[in-house]
């Protein structure tokens, strides 16, 4: 799976690009939600809005959740929004970040897909690599695309 093919073809549920950064001095984990692409929107005939919910988890328990502004009517929304979470270095072994792409519908938000990045306990492959790279490069923004998965 090379980077070239991944960058051109969106995955089945779409992809999301975000940067991660950890400042060990301040104990701050920063997520910059950049953009998504190839989203499979429900009912595209009407104006739909899509947002990203970023959740910091610890031992699979929700610590804090933040949302981007909703972007109207695009399967390729751009966000460029930054979120910071307090996280001690000791918590990074048991913490994970869940990024859920949601579409507002009349009833309730509809999940388009999500991705979880974190240590080996919670993620594998590219998601694990992204997390480890963030830890190995303190204070540096590490940017990657991730394929969204759909799980209920």
PAKE-685042 format. One line per 10 residues: number of its first residue (from 1); for each residue x, y, z of C-alpha. Coordinates in nm, 4 decimals. Layout:
BEGIN
NUM = X/Y/Z  ...
This chain:
BEGIN
1 = 0.0000/0.0000/0.0000  0.2033/0.2950/-0.1174  0.1314/0.6586/-0.0359  0.0745/0.7546/-0.3991  -0.2233/0.5257/-0.4562  -0.3774/0.6196/-0.1216  -0.3508/0.9910/-0.1876  -0.5515/0.9674/-0.5121  -0.8329/0.7226/-0.4386  -1.0552/0.7820/-0.1400
11 = -1.1307/0.4719/0.0623  -1.4757/0.3150/0.0784  -1.6088/0.5522/0.3452  -1.3830/0.8444/0.2612  -1.0662/0.9747/0.4246  -0.9732/1.2353/0.6810  -0.6512/1.4326/0.7069  -0.5322/1.5634/1.0400  -0.2164/1.6589/1.2234  -0.1150/1.5452/1.5689
21 = 0.1279/1.7143/1.8017  0.2268/1.6499/2.1604  0.3948/1.9103/2.3759  0.5577/1.7147/2.6590  0.6513/2.0341/2.8442  0.2914/2.1605/2.8612  0.1319/1.8135/2.8677  -0.0845/1.9138/2.5719  -0.2083/1.6978/2.2875  -0.3101/1.8984/1.9808
31 = -0.5204/1.7743/1.6901  -0.5613/1.9856/1.3776  -0.8545/1.8605/1.1698  -0.7595/1.9643/0.8153  -0.9992/1.8130/0.5625  -1.1969/1.5088/0.4572  -1.2593/1.3688/0.1104  -1.4753/1.1181/-0.0686  -1.7435/1.1186/0.2012  -2.0547/0.9160/0.1239
41 = -2.3206/1.1705/0.2149  -2.6777/1.0607/0.2828  -2.9451/1.2361/0.0758  -2.7259/1.4701/-0.1257  -3.0255/1.6478/-0.2801  -3.0614/1.8833/0.0167  -2.8009/2.1001/0.1817  -2.6244/1.8767/0.4288  -2.3681/1.9730/0.6847  -2.0783/1.7596/0.7993
51 = -1.8628/1.8016/1.1073  -1.5882/1.6127/1.2864  -1.6120/1.5136/1.6515  -1.2735/1.4676/1.8181  -1.2838/1.2640/2.1386  -0.9988/1.2031/2.3804  -1.0404/0.8653/2.5447  -0.8541/0.7097/2.8353  -0.8980/0.3365/2.9028  -1.1939/0.3515/2.6572
61 = -1.3667/0.6133/2.8741  -1.4508/0.9518/2.7262  -1.2359/1.2293/2.8741  -1.3360/1.5226/2.6530  -1.5063/1.5797/2.3189  -1.4829/1.8762/2.0826  -1.6456/1.9450/1.7454  -1.5489/2.1347/1.4342  -1.7905/2.3779/1.2765  -2.0260/2.2078/1.0318
71 = -1.9386/2.2487/0.6631  -2.2334/2.2651/0.4240  -2.2938/2.0363/0.1322  -1.9526/1.9027/0.0381  -1.8227/1.5451/0.0234  -1.4754/1.7081/0.0543  -1.5084/1.9524/0.3458  -1.2166/2.1653/0.4686  -1.1927/2.2468/0.8380  -0.8457/2.3651/0.9445
81 = -0.9531/2.3656/1.3092  -0.7206/2.3022/1.6001  -0.8159/2.1364/1.9293  -0.5993/2.0925/2.2360  -0.6426/1.8424/2.5154  -0.4598/1.8183/2.8466  -0.2796/1.4862/2.8688  0.0126/1.3948/3.0915  0.2901/1.1979/2.9288  0.2083/0.9044/3.1583
91 = -0.1472/0.8969/3.0168  -0.0337/0.8570/2.6559  0.0018/0.4788/2.6977  -0.3690/0.4439/2.7783  -0.5112/0.7377/2.5807  -0.6518/0.7352/2.2293  -0.8177/0.9833/1.9962  -1.1344/0.9035/1.8087  -1.2221/1.1239/1.5107  -1.5796/1.0701/1.3929
101 = -1.7151/1.2297/1.0771  -2.0853/1.3029/1.1258  -2.3543/1.4384/0.9002  -2.6422/1.6379/1.0441  -2.9757/1.4851/0.9497  -3.3248/1.5763/1.0607  -3.3436/1.2988/1.3205  -2.9964/1.2597/1.4669  -2.6383/1.2919/1.3410  -2.5459/1.0141/1.0982
111 = -2.1989/0.8601/1.1357  -2.0127/0.8607/0.8025  -1.7001/0.6988/0.9442  -1.4370/0.7225/1.2096  -1.0731/0.6626/1.2797  -0.8987/0.5894/1.6096  -0.5342/0.6763/1.6661  -0.3480/0.5735/1.9749  -0.0990/0.3265/2.1192  -0.0864/-0.0437/2.0284
121 = -0.3711/-0.1218/2.2707  -0.6165/0.0750/2.0498  -0.4801/0.0969/1.6979  -0.2687/-0.0742/1.4336  -0.1105/0.0123/1.1007  -0.1122/0.3754/0.9890  -0.3068/0.4898/1.2946  -0.0483/0.3409/1.5311  0.2394/0.4785/1.3184  0.0887/0.8294/1.3288
131 = 0.0577/0.8161/1.7102  0.4134/0.6844/1.7539  0.5542/0.9457/1.5170  0.3782/1.2199/1.7167  0.5378/1.0894/2.0382  0.8829/1.0591/1.8804  0.8705/1.4183/1.7463  0.7546/1.6344/2.0390  0.6089/1.9756/1.9507  0.6101/1.8904/1.5769
141 = 0.2873/1.8711/1.3762  0.2687/1.5273/1.2140  0.0182/1.5264/0.9250  -0.1406/1.2168/0.7695  -0.4422/1.0962/0.5744  -0.6422/0.8117/0.7282  -0.9119/0.5926/0.5759  -1.2418/0.6180/0.7615  -1.3910/0.2959/0.8913  -1.7565/0.2424/0.9516
151 = -1.8444/0.0748/1.2775  -2.1661/0.1140/1.4701
